[in-house]
């Protein structure tokens, strides 16, 4: 018995091994065929004189070879299997299949389907009903049914971006069986422990199955990002993994909302470690553009970590009315504030004591939050820029003090009307003893925080009572007086702490609650200097949901709105799966695993019953039949060659060549029969004929707008230009091709003509994204508004077609444009041209600006061999090129002029030559300048 499990699929065939002695006896009694010799008689006489004689039986070594060949064939027919899969299904009750389809199963889902399908086949052969349920589905019908129905359920199942709920599934199975004990219970698990495993396995074991089989994968690729923190100098992240055996390095990519990689980091796992940390080094501004993190090489919901506005690191500016003395740092107004915010934000310190100079300098740095500690009346010239900054979404946090208490009551940068003076112990407005804080209300930034026990307030500024004072109060004292008030100002807000920022008025600045309160206020602010909408608070509708393979989808299905409350960390579940919740202007990211989560292996011993462990199909089971058949075939070839040699076939060269060729042909035929039926990469596939037709020659392409008259002119126009190219140049284009840009392949065409029509349906964002990708890959799109008018923001008006063009280009990252310069390669790529007319002759042909091409930040550029990715005109090229079936022009030029039409065709020729030659033509037209430079 070997260390690995071993069995024969057809063990009864091994009885044939008993016939080996008889085969040996027959082979020994069968001598080789007598050697044939050709005339003449002298050669026969020479043979007769030889002492060697033809043996009466075959040599022992040849007999042994044939015995081994026969034994190999018998063993192959018996189909020996290493580490075989358990194919037994108990017949005492139904087969119960509990299948994990959570986020970790997307790695090897196909193998899991094959495994479950094979088990259902075993049940069908044993005529046993099948109950199948999935642990990541909301509802499960676990009632035993036929094998065919079970296969339908399996085909409809797919991995979900969720942590499986095994306990709920076990309850469904128990209820469906209604006291019936299963014959075989198979649990196809992802191998990861969940909090409900003990109860789930106990419920399954209580069904008293005849056997409990646990099938798992190897778990080597199961890893998940559990947290990410945007630090002061870099971004840090944590990754958990299931496999702790080997040392491993995982690469993590940080991507923006367009999927472009902005940064890369590495997390190194030591052998035996289930968690590792990594960092991504990137500038502050670049890190604020991160939209998601993903582990390279993995495609699961756990390998992706979504980021929202709360992840972005804020810039916080600090201002104080009195800079104080460095000899007493604990009395400085900003000491406790800077210590509290330093881990969470980039602080901008006040450089100038003069606020009329300091505030404009700070606003130029575009902060998200400005904190003012005991500043009363501000310089008059600073109120307007501060209010503009607030209107755009800034957050102003103010702290009281003697200066603010003495300031006029009409200060527009205070959220409530303040009473003159302050309330102190022993003063006119006093209380008998210091006041503690009351419970935080269930709204506002501090909702959910525990009560600040031990914090006492001895002094404060009071707010004048107003009807809406309670709504604006985010924190108050035990006697009901406001401690923190707030007022919205445009897209921003003003927050006032009615106490000082140092510990003279209260104990709050030296408590941990002070740090948490400031952190929440900063987190609620808008990132990037109040230019983007912040994350909303309340009930947020699903915006984009995460799929099991780690991609985002707009299909929200039955997902419910996310209740986003300050101080509460939402957790992904069946009702609110991981994804983005909110709107395009502001959303909250909900990830699969909470911060600090770990991946532990499933503990099957919790079932308290014997468990038979197995692997997935294709992981352990290995049939030896193909290897045995190949070995037997090779021995057959060797036996044939030996017999040919012993019979003298190689002594007669011409015949030997023919025999050898016959043997080789037979060998190749047999190998082709033994080879598996696999598809080759170069086998023709459905649709390849159409692809080959597009690749046989150059085709001009146009965008199908959906308007028959526009599309007909585009087709006839490109047909006319193709014929003109055939007559005047060596280029012979094929028939024009109309493109549906939402699904057709675009990369076959060097240029795509797009006639703009304001009445045509607006292309989808996905179609525009495909055009964007085509232009990024080096293709060129010729946009034609066909209205003799393309202002492109030059101060003129805009036609309806021009507005539609602007709407299309709004979603494409186009480079800077300019009218075609006189020395541009387009003006001399074939003909010498000064302008590019069509049916009209009033619009310039816009191309990529050469002056900015080296420093543009656009994703599109003339990277396609020096060719501009975009051309824009309003001269209606296709209308000038269009011809009817007789070759006559379909539309007149405006004004009627055949010379203008000839120049329109020449413009088309120059454009095509420029598209197909690129910087080759550019170099040719600059030859005089190059020669002049070389001659210096």
Secondary structure, DSSP 8 states (H G I E B T S, - for coil): --SS-EEETTGGGGGGGGGHHHHHHHHHT---------S-HHHHHHHHT-S----SS--HHHHHHHHHHHHHHHHHHHTEEES-------SSS-EEEEE--SGGGGSSHHHHHHHHHHHHHHHHHTT--EEEEETTSS------B-HHHHHHHHHH----SS---HHHHHHHHHHHHTT---SEEEEE--SB--TTHHHHHHHHHTT--SEEEEEE---TT-EEEEEEEE-SSEEEEEEEES--SS-EEEEEEEE-TTS-EEEEEEEEE-TT-SEEEEEEE--HHHHTT--EEEETT--SSTTEEE--GGGS-EEEEEEES----GGGGGGSTTHHHHHHHTTTEEEE----S-HHHHHHHHHHTT-SEEEEES--S--HHHHHHHHHHHHTT-EEEEE--HHHHHS-TT-TTSSS-B-SS-EETTSSS--SS-EEB----SSSTTTT----TT-EE-EE--B---TTHHHHEEEEBTTS-EEEEEEEETTEEEEEESS-SSTTSBSGGGSHHHHHHHHHHHHHS-HHHHTS-----EEE-EEEEE-TTS-EES--TT---EEE-TT------SSS-SEEEE-SSSEEEE-SS-TT----B--GGGG-S-EEEEE-TTTS-EE-HHHHHHHHHHHHHHHHHHHHHHTTGGGSHHHHHHHHHHHHHHHHHHHHHHS-----TTS--TTHHHHHHHHSS---EEE--S-HHHHHHHHHHHHHHHHHHHHHSS------EEE-TTTS--TT-SEEEEE--TTS----HHHHHHHHHHHHTT-EEEEE-SSS---TTSSS---HHHHHHHHHHTTS----EEE--TTSGGGTSSS--S---SS---S--EEE-SSSTTT---S--TTBTTB-SEEEESS-HHHHH-B-TTS-BSS--SS--HHHHHHHHHHHHHHHHHHHHTHHHHHHHTHHHHHHHHT-
